[in-house]
């Protein structure tokens, strides 16, 4: 197995980012987008590619895409959420519910 950097593509028809390595799909990160928000509910990396940076490549591509689109990020996916928490350069993207209560 090669250690080449994966190629990440936005598969808009499937609403997910896909990482490709060695000619095969190595992982994916599902998303839903609204006018203001990108939601990342699930990320999966093939067992054969675990520990090779596939998940990080997917997270970076997804968050860079959200930034380019001017979207906030909601990440119920534990991997994306954890990755976001460990990378302060992306903290500004995190969605935070407004805590104010209106009458």
C-alpha positions in Angstrom: 0.0 0.0 0.0 1.3 3.4 -0.9 1.7 6.3 1.5 0.7 8.9 -1.1 -1.4 11.8 -0.1 -5.0 11.1 -0.8 -7.1 13.0 -3.3 -10.3 14.4 -1.8 -13.2 15.2 -4.1 -16.7 16.7 -3.4 -19.2 14.1 -4.7 -22.1 16.5 -4.8 -24.5 13.8 -6.1 -23.8 11.7 -3.0 -23.5 14.7 -0.6 -20.1 13.7 0.7 -16.4 14.3 0.4 -14.5 11.2 -0.8 -10.9 10.4 -0.3 -9.2 8.4 -3.0 -5.8 6.6 -2.6 -4.2 3.9 -4.7 -7.0 4.1 -7.2 -9.8 3.2 -4.6 -12.1 5.1 -2.3 -10.3 5.1 1.0 -13.0 7.0 3.0 -15.8 9.6 3.0 -17.4 12.3 5.0 -21.1 12.8 4.5 -22.6 16.4 4.6 -25.7 18.4 4.4 -25.6 22.1 3.5 -28.0 24.9 4.1 -27.6 28.6 3.2 -25.8 29.2 6.5 -24.6 25.8 7.8 -22.6 22.7 6.8 -23.5 19.6 8.9 -21.1 16.7 9.0 -22.9 13.7 10.5 -20.7 10.8 9.6 -17.1 10.1 8.5 -15.8 6.6 7.6 -12.3 5.4 6.6 -11.7 2.0 5.1 -9.9 -0.3 7.6 -7.1 -0.7 5.1 -6.4 3.0 5.2 -6.7 3.7 8.9 -3.8 5.6 10.4 -2.7 7.1 7.0 -4.2 10.6 7.3 -7.3 9.9 5.3 -9.7 11.2 8.0 -7.6 14.3 8.5 -7.6 15.0 4.7 -11.4 14.6 4.7 -11.8 16.9 7.7 -9.5 19.6 6.2 -11.2 19.5 2.8 -14.7 19.6 4.4 -13.8 22.5 6.7 -12.0 24.4 3.9 -15.0 24.0 1.7 -17.3 25.4 4.5 -15.0 28.4 5.0 -15.0 29.1 1.2 -18.8 29.0 1.2 -19.0 31.2 4.3 -20.8 28.5 6.3 -20.7 27.7 10.0 -20.0 24.0 10.8 -22.1 21.7 13.0 -20.3 18.4 13.4 -22.2 15.6 15.2 -19.7 13.2 13.7 -17.2 12.5 16.6 -14.2 12.4 14.2 -14.9 15.8 12.5 -15.9 17.3 15.9 -12.7 16.1 17.5 -10.5 17.2 14.6 -12.1 20.6 14.7 -11.4 20.9 18.4 -7.7 20.0 17.9 -7.2 22.6 15.1 -7.6 26.1 16.4 -7.3 27.6 12.9 -10.8 26.2 12.3 -12.5 27.2 15.6 -14.1 30.2 14.0 -16.2 27.9 11.8 -17.9 26.1 14.7 -21.6 26.6 15.0 -22.7 27.9 18.4 -26.4 28.2 19.3 -27.4 31.6 20.4 -28.0 31.3 24.2 -30.3 34.4 24.3 -34.0 33.8 25.0 -36.5 36.1 23.4 -40.0 36.7 24.8 
